[in-house]
Each structure stands twice: as structure tokens, then as C-alpha cells.
Amino acid sequence: MHMKHERLAWSDEYSVGEPSLDEQHKNFCDMANEIIAFSETENPKKEEMLVLLTKLGNHILYHFDTEEEYLEKMDIPEAREHVKKHDKYREVLKKFIAEVREDTRVCTDQSDCKVLADKVATFVSEWVSKHMLGGGETEKLFAGMRKKG
């Protein structure tokens, strides 16, 4: 069963007040949208999924390191919880990449690949929506960054 995922749109209201982090967040939205579009293709291919996941993984590792350095430098009290969420995301993303790269049973047919593409698209879009674009805890953290910046 294929799910329709909403495209993610960057808005200046999501700005954390640090141009390099904002640019990385915009790129993350773009990559999430690429994965969503991929999940909606008729014949998703394992190789294409691996390329998208690897691209996303590289960006995320770089971004999380950059953001965590920034949070440490700014001495934001909520940073520790934020970093724990990054760690969980890293683990889930690693599992998806390993599943696609190493499991020969993954994406052996079109429907199987479509199911996995849907799972990845759901995970990425929920992460961006809740963690990066959402309010609550994340908003408090970024508000602290804006005040100190």
C-alpha cells in the first residue's frame, strides 16, 4: 500500500538565526522531498534508493556535527536532549542504508522496493516536520540559539 507524502517547504520562520545551519536545513528539506518523490515513482530501483540514502546520510552526518558544535559553543541547556534525538536518527538512517546495501532480499521486486521507499519517506518527512520544522522542544532550542546568536 503506497502512502502519499506531503512535500516539505522551507519558510524563514524556521530559521535558527545561523545562516549556515539554515542553509543545511533547507538542503535537508530538499533531500526529504527527493526521497518523497522517489517513493512515488512507479518502479523504484534499489540502486537509486541507495544513492539517495547515502546522499542524505552524508548530509546529515555533516549537519549534525555542525549543529552540535554550534550548540556546544552557544552553551544551550536543551542541547543534550537534542543531540540524543540526532543519535537516534543516525541509528535509524544507518539501519536503512545497511538494509538496502547488505540485505539481498531487499528490493528484489518492485512492490518490495516501494514498501521500503514509503517507510524511508515517512521517516524522513516526520523527522523534518517534527524535529526541524515543528514547535515545542525544538522551537525552545532554536529560540535559545537566536537569543544567544
C-alpha positions in Angstrom: 0.0 0.0 0.0 1.5 3.3 -1.1 1.2 6.4 1.0 1.1 9.9 -0.4 3.5 12.2 1.5 3.2 15.9 1.7 6.1 17.9 0.3 8.1 19.9 2.8 8.5 23.7 2.3 11.1 25.8 3.9 10.0 29.1 5.5 12.0 31.8 7.1 10.0 31.3 10.3 12.1 28.1 10.7 15.3 30.0 10.8 17.6 29.3 13.7 19.4 32.6 13.2 22.6 30.9 11.9 22.9 31.2 8.1 25.0 28.0 7.6 22.6 25.9 9.7 19.6 27.4 7.9 21.1 26.5 4.6 21.7 23.0 5.8 18.1 22.7 7.0 16.9 24.0 3.6 19.0 21.3 1.9 17.6 18.7 4.2 14.0 19.7 3.2 15.1 19.4 -0.5 16.6 15.9 0.1 13.5 14.8 2.0 11.4 15.9 -1.0 13.6 13.9 -3.3 13.0 10.8 -1.2 9.3 11.5 -1.1 9.2 11.9 -4.9 11.3 8.7 -5.3 8.8 6.8 -3.1 6.0 7.9 -5.5 7.7 6.6 -8.7 6.2 3.6 -10.5 9.4 1.5 -10.4 11.7 2.5 -7.6 15.1 0.8 -8.0 17.3 -0.4 -5.2 20.4 1.4 -6.6 18.6 4.7 -6.8 17.4 4.3 -3.2 20.9 3.6 -2.0 22.2 6.8 -3.8 19.5 8.9 -2.2 20.1 7.4 1.3 23.8 7.8 1.0 23.5 11.4 -0.1 21.1 12.1 2.8 23.3 10.2 5.3 26.4 12.2 4.3 24.5 15.5 4.6 23.0 14.5 7.9 26.3 13.4 9.4 27.9 16.7 8.4 24.9 18.8 9.5 24.5 17.1 12.9 28.2 17.6 13.6 28.0 21.2 12.6 24.8 21.9 14.6 26.1 20.0 17.7 29.4 22.1 17.6 27.3 25.2 17.4 25.0 24.2 20.3 28.1 23.4 22.4 29.7 26.7 21.6 26.4 28.6 22.4 26.0 26.6 25.7 22.3 25.9 25.1 20.8 24.0 28.1 18.4 21.9 25.9 21.2 20.8 23.6 21.8 17.4 25.3 18.3 16.2 24.6 18.6 17.5 21.0 21.8 15.5 20.5 20.1 12.4 21.8 17.5 12.8 19.0 20.3 13.2 16.5 21.8 9.9 17.7 18.5 8.1 17.3 18.2 9.5 13.8 21.7 8.4 12.9 20.9 4.9 14.0 17.7 4.6 12.1 19.3 6.0 8.9 22.3 3.6 9.3 19.8 0.7 9.5 18.0 1.8 6.4 21.3 2.1 4.5 22.6 -1.3 5.7 19.2 -2.9 4.8 19.4 -1.6 1.3 23.1 -2.2 0.8 23.6 -5.5 2.5 20.3 -7.5 2.6 20.0 -9.3 -0.7 16.3 -9.9 0.0 15.5 -6.1 0.0 14.1 -4.7 -3.2 14.1 -8.0 -5.0 10.9 -6.9 -6.7 9.1 -3.6 -7.4 6.5 -3.8 -4.7 9.1 -4.7 -2.0 11.1 -1.6 -3.0 8.0 0.5 -3.0 7.2 -0.5 0.6 10.8 0.3 1.8 10.7 3.6 -0.1 7.5 4.5 1.7 9.0 3.7 5.1 12.0 5.8 4.4 9.9 8.7 3.1 7.6 8.5 6.1 10.6 8.5 8.5 12.3 11.4 6.8 9.2 13.6 6.4 8.2 13.0 10.0 11.7 13.8 11.2 11.8 17.1 9.3 8.2 18.0 10.3 8.6 17.3 14.0 12.2 17.9 14.7 13.2 20.7 12.4 10.1 22.5 11.4 7.9 21.6 14.4 7.5 23.6 17.5 7.8 22.6 21.1 11.2 21.4 22.3 12.9 22.2 19.1 11.4 25.6 19.0 12.7 26.3 22.5 16.2 25.2 21.5 16.3 27.4 18.4 14.8 30.3 20.3 17.8 29.9 22.7 20.1 29.9 19.7 18.6 33.0 18.3 18.8 34.9 21.6 22.5 33.9 22.1 23.4 34.4 18.5 
